[in-house]
């Protein structure tokens, strides 16, 4: 006498696994999105803090300007404007640029526009060297507005 599963038992197990995966996958995606938002919030806090710290160190030297650019290359972002003055640095190691979710990229050669990519929308941030602000652009896309609010509030 051989012991084996019947076809009905195998089909039942497959159906149960299908139902469990249908419930678990959306929850996993939501957790991933929240992790990306948390990473973005931490990055933004570090960038803004670095802008203020750099400004304070320049004030001690008698220089009354904010750093002109946040980056000087497109692979490692937020290291500072090292071209004209190597002493003007932001983050020591910077943030590696990328194209996936939870990654930053530089939008142009002026290094004043940056995009943070999430699963639902790309949020564009702008740096204003006149007053040292690093804020997201709340455009027409409602998903980008929502994520911008989550990242900065």
C-alpha positions in Angstrom: 0.0 0.0 0.0 1.5 3.4 -1.1 1.0 6.6 0.9 0.5 9.7 -1.2 -1.6 12.9 -1.4 -4.8 12.8 -3.4 -5.4 15.4 -6.2 -8.2 17.0 -4.0 -5.7 17.5 -1.2 -3.1 19.1 -3.5 -5.7 21.4 -5.0 -6.9 22.4 -1.5 -3.3 23.3 -0.5 -2.8 25.3 -3.7 -6.0 27.3 -3.1 -5.1 28.0 0.5 -1.6 29.2 -0.5 -3.2 31.4 -3.2 -5.5 33.0 -0.7 -2.7 33.7 1.7 -0.5 35.2 -0.9 -3.4 37.4 -2.1 -3.7 38.8 1.4 0.0 39.1 2.2 1.4 40.8 -1.0 -0.6 44.1 -0.7 0.5 44.4 2.9 4.1 43.8 1.9 3.9 46.5 -0.8 2.5 49.0 1.8 5.3 48.2 4.2 7.8 48.8 1.4 6.3 52.1 0.6 6.4 53.2 4.2 10.0 52.1 4.5 10.9 54.3 1.4 9.1 57.2 3.0 11.0 56.7 6.3 14.3 56.6 4.4 13.4 59.7 2.5 12.5 61.6 5.7 15.8 60.6 7.3 17.7 61.7 4.2 15.9 65.0 4.1 16.6 65.7 7.8 20.3 64.9 7.2 20.5 67.1 4.2 18.8 70.1 5.9 20.9 69.7 9.0 24.1 69.6 6.9 23.0 72.8 5.1 22.6 74.6 8.4 25.8 73.1 9.9 27.8 74.2 6.8 26.2 77.7 7.0 27.2 78.0 10.6 30.8 77.0 9.9 31.0 79.6 7.1 29.6 82.3 9.4 32.4 81.7 11.8 34.8 82.3 8.9 33.0 85.5 8.0 31.3 84.1 4.9 27.6 85.1 4.8 26.4 82.8 2.0 24.7 79.4 1.9 26.5 76.7 -0.1 26.0 77.3 -3.8 25.2 73.7 -4.8 24.4 70.5 -2.8 26.4 68.2 -5.2 29.1 68.4 -7.7 28.6 65.1 -9.5 25.6 62.9 -10.3 26.7 59.6 -8.7 27.2 60.7 -5.1 24.8 63.4 -4.1 24.7 65.9 -1.3 28.5 66.0 -0.7 28.7 69.8 -1.3 30.1 72.2 -3.8 33.6 71.0 -3.8 34.6 72.6 -7.2 35.2 76.2 -6.2 36.0 75.6 -2.5 36.9 72.2 -1.2 36.2 73.3 2.4 32.4 73.6 1.6 31.2 70.1 2.2 27.9 68.7 3.3 27.5 65.0 3.9 30.9 63.3 4.3 29.9 60.2 2.3 26.9 61.6 0.4 24.0 59.6 -0.9 24.5 57.2 -3.8 22.2 58.1 -6.7 20.0 55.5 -8.2 16.8 55.0 -10.3 14.9 52.5 -8.0 12.3 53.3 -5.4 13.7 55.0 -2.3 16.6 56.5 -4.4 17.6 60.0 -5.2 18.7 61.4 -8.5 20.0 64.8 -9.7 17.7 66.4 -12.3 20.1 68.9 -14.0 23.7 70.1 -14.2 23.1 73.0 -11.8 22.5 70.4 -8.9 19.6 72.4 -7.6 16.8 70.0 -8.5 16.7 66.5 -7.1 14.1 63.7 -7.4 13.1 61.2 -4.7 11.5 58.1 -6.3 8.7 56.2 -4.7 6.5 53.4 -6.0 3.6 55.8 -6.5 5.2 59.1 -7.6 8.5 60.9 -8.1 8.8 63.9 -5.8 11.0 66.8 -7.0 13.0 68.8 -4.5 14.6 72.1 -5.1 17.5 73.8 -3.3 17.5 77.6 -3.1 21.0 78.8 -2.3 19.7 82.3 -1.6 18.0 81.2 1.7 19.3 77.6 2.1 16.0 75.9 1.7 15.6 72.3 0.5 11.9 71.8 -0.2 9.7 69.6 -2.4 7.8 71.1 -5.3 4.1 70.5 -4.8 3.0 70.3 -8.4 -0.2 69.2 -10.0 0.2 65.4 -9.4 -1.8 64.6 -6.3 0.2 61.5 -5.4 3.4 63.6 -5.5 1.7 66.2 -3.3 0.7 63.5 -0.8 4.2 62.0 -0.7 5.8 65.4 -0.5 3.6 66.1 2.6 4.6 62.8 4.1 8.3 63.4 3.5 8.4 66.9 4.9 5.7 67.2 7.6 
